[in-house]
């Protein structure tokens, strides 16, 4: 099928880290997924090698947006390392993460390309991760391909994806924040810029350029899906959540 579509993703895990300006020993994270990080996730799933700038360009040309469903908590960790050959100590580094965050990302563009990426997410060539290899997702990432020409519509319709424990402890918000690229022909309004538009992932000449981001809100999509019952010490049938047992223990001790 030709035309335009929108691919939706659920980005959720114990830890995420989306760096856009990390330098030297201080590795920061943005408060939401970066385009570079999400394109890298899709490129890995599709088996695109780091030096294949031509195939990367097709993914980088997709219009990108992300919705904050569960903002998470920013945490800091200290890392030590040693040189693999000499054994010499490397400088101590600070690394920042988002803990317990959930986002819905959407990419708008060529329907055939998005179909191939949707298929790749079901059988990825390389494992997906949320910004860093130490941050695997807790569930399958793909939320499916939507027959919609605008990502705004998809980000307004996909049901609220916050974790079951988060929904139990927090009231449903009236609106959710959306960070997206401006649509063609859309009037220029107040916007931010971020250096996360990927040009090359090649380790020898990794390169990113600036991207303009518009911040809006959408009403929290309803009805909110009712979480499936969780058996004691386990997960809903057909799913795997390695943290479900911890949730049960915490509720029992409350």
C-alpha positions in Angstrom: 0.0 0.0 0.0 1.3 3.4 -0.9 0.7 6.7 0.9 1.3 7.9 4.4 1.0 6.2 7.8 1.9 6.6 11.4 3.8 4.0 13.5 3.2 4.1 17.2 5.6 2.8 19.9 5.3 2.3 23.6 8.6 3.1 25.3 8.6 1.8 28.9 11.2 0.2 31.1 12.8 0.2 34.5 15.4 2.7 33.1 15.6 4.9 30.1 18.3 7.4 29.0 18.0 9.7 26.1 21.1 11.8 25.7 21.3 14.8 23.4 24.2 16.8 24.7 26.3 14.3 26.7 30.0 15.1 26.8 33.0 13.4 28.4 32.3 12.1 31.9 28.8 13.6 32.4 26.1 11.6 30.4 22.8 13.3 30.8 19.3 12.4 29.7 16.5 14.4 28.3 13.1 14.3 30.0 11.6 12.5 26.9 12.8 10.2 24.2 15.0 11.9 21.5 14.5 11.4 17.8 18.1 10.1 17.5 17.4 7.5 20.1 14.2 6.3 18.7 15.5 6.2 15.1 18.5 4.2 16.5 16.1 1.7 18.1 14.3 1.2 14.8 17.5 1.0 12.8 18.7 -1.7 15.1 15.4 -3.6 14.7 15.7 -3.3 10.9 19.4 -4.5 10.9 20.7 -1.2 9.6 24.5 -1.0 10.3 26.0 2.1 11.9 27.9 3.1 8.8 24.8 2.9 6.4 24.1 6.6 6.2 21.8 6.2 3.2 19.4 3.9 4.9 19.6 5.9 8.1 18.5 9.0 6.1 15.2 7.4 5.2 14.4 6.8 8.9 15.7 10.3 9.9 13.3 11.8 7.4 10.2 10.5 9.2 8.3 13.2 11.2 8.6 12.4 14.9 6.5 13.1 18.0 6.3 11.8 21.6 3.7 11.9 24.3 4.6 11.8 28.0 2.3 9.2 29.7 4.3 8.6 32.8 7.1 11.1 33.4 9.3 8.9 35.7 12.0 10.0 38.0 15.5 11.3 37.1 18.2 9.4 38.9 22.0 9.6 38.9 24.6 6.8 38.9 28.4 6.7 39.1 30.4 4.4 36.8 33.9 3.2 37.0 35.8 1.4 34.2 39.2 0.0 33.4 41.0 0.0 30.0 40.6 -3.4 28.4 44.2 -3.7 27.4 46.3 -1.9 30.0 44.0 -2.3 33.0 44.4 1.4 33.8 41.5 3.1 35.6 39.3 5.3 33.4 37.8 8.6 34.7 34.8 8.3 37.0 31.6 9.2 35.1 28.1 10.4 36.0 25.2 8.8 34.1 21.6 10.0 34.4 18.5 7.9 33.8 14.7 8.1 33.9 13.3 5.5 36.2 9.7 4.1 35.7 8.8 6.3 32.7 6.4 5.5 29.9 6.1 7.3 26.6 4.2 6.9 23.4 6.2 7.8 20.3 4.9 8.3 16.8 6.6 8.5 13.4 4.8 9.7 10.3 5.9 9.1 6.8 6.0 6.6 3.9 3.6 3.8 4.5 5.8 1.1 2.9 8.8 2.1 5.1 6.7 2.2 8.3 5.3 -1.2 7.4 8.8 -2.7 7.1 9.7 -1.1 10.5 6.6 -2.5 12.1 7.5 -5.9 10.9 11.1 -5.5 12.1 9.9 -4.7 15.6 8.1 -8.1 15.7 11.4 -9.9 14.8 14.2 -7.5 15.4 17.7 -8.1 14.0 19.2 -6.5 17.1 17.5 -6.2 20.5 15.8 -2.8 21.0 16.9 -0.6 23.9 15.7 2.7 25.4 18.6 5.0 24.7 21.4 2.8 26.1 22.1 -0.9 25.8 21.6 -1.2 29.6 18.0 -0.1 29.3 15.8 -2.8 27.8 12.0 -2.3 27.4 9.7 -4.3 29.6 7.2 -5.1 26.9 7.1 -5.3 23.1 7.7 -1.8 21.7 5.3 -1.7 18.7 1.8 -0.4 19.1 1.0 -0.9 15.4 0.8 1.0 12.2 -2.1 3.4 11.9 -3.8 4.4 8.7 -3.6 8.1 9.5 -1.7 10.8 7.7 -1.0 12.9 10.8 0.9 11.9 14.0 -1.2 14.4 16.0 -4.2 12.3 15.5 -2.5 9.1 16.7 -1.0 10.7 19.7 -4.4 12.0 20.7 -6.1 8.6 20.2 -3.7 6.0 21.6 -5.0 5.1 25.1 -3.1 6.3 28.1 -0.2 3.8 28.5 0.8 4.5 32.1 1.7 1.4 34.1 -1.0 -0.4 36.2 0.7 0.5 39.5 1.0 4.2 38.4 -2.7 4.3 37.5 -3.6 2.9 40.9 -1.7 5.5 42.8 -2.3 8.6 40.6 -5.5 10.2 39.4 -6.0 10.2 35.6 -4.5 13.5 34.3 -6.7 15.8 32.3 -4.0 16.3 29.6 -0.8 14.8 28.5 2.2 16.7 27.1 3.2 16.1 23.5 6.6 17.1 22.0 6.5 17.0 18.2 7.9 18.3 15.0 6.0 21.0 13.2 3.7 19.8 10.4 4.3 21.1 6.9 2.5 24.4 6.5 1.9 24.8 10.2 2.4 28.4 11.5 5.7 28.9 13.3 5.1 29.4 17.0 7.2 29.3 20.1 9.4 26.3 19.9 12.6 24.7 21.3 15.5 23.2 19.5 17.4 20.0 20.2 20.5 18.6 18.6 19.0 15.1 18.1 18.4 15.0 14.3 20.6 12.0 13.2 22.8 12.4 10.2 25.3 9.5 10.9 25.7 6.9 13.6 29.1 5.9 12.3 31.5 5.8 15.2 34.2 7.5 13.1 32.0 10.5 12.2 28.9 10.5 14.3 26.8 13.6 13.5 23.6 15.2 14.6 21.9 18.5 13.6 19.4 20.7 15.2 15.7 19.9 15.2 12.7 22.2 16.1 10.2 20.9 18.7 6.7 22.2 19.4 5.2 21.5 22.8 1.4 21.0 23.0 -1.1 19.0 25.1 -3.8 16.5 24.3 -6.8 15.4 26.5 -5.9 12.1 28.1 -7.4 9.5 25.7 -10.4 7.7 27.3 -11.6 5.2 28.1 -8.5 4.1 29.9 -8.0 0.3 29.4 -8.7 -1.7 32.5 -5.6 -3.6 33.6 -6.0 -7.4 33.5 -6.1 -9.1 36.9 -2.7 -10.1 38.2 -2.5 -13.4 39.9 -0.5 -13.5 43.1 3.2 -13.4 42.3 2.6 -13.3 38.5 1.6 -11.4 35.4 -1.6 -11.3 33.3 -1.9 -14.4 31.1 0.0 -14.0 27.9 2.3 -11.2 29.1 5.6 -11.1 30.9 6.3 -8.4 33.5 9.4 -9.3 35.6 8.4 -6.6 38.1 4.9 -7.8 38.8 6.0 -9.9 41.8 7.5 -6.9 43.4 4.3 -5.0 42.9 2.3 -7.7 44.6 4.7 -7.8 47.6 4.6 -4.0 47.9 0.8 -3.9 47.9 0.6 -6.7 50.5 3.0 -4.8 52.8 1.2 -1.5 52.5 
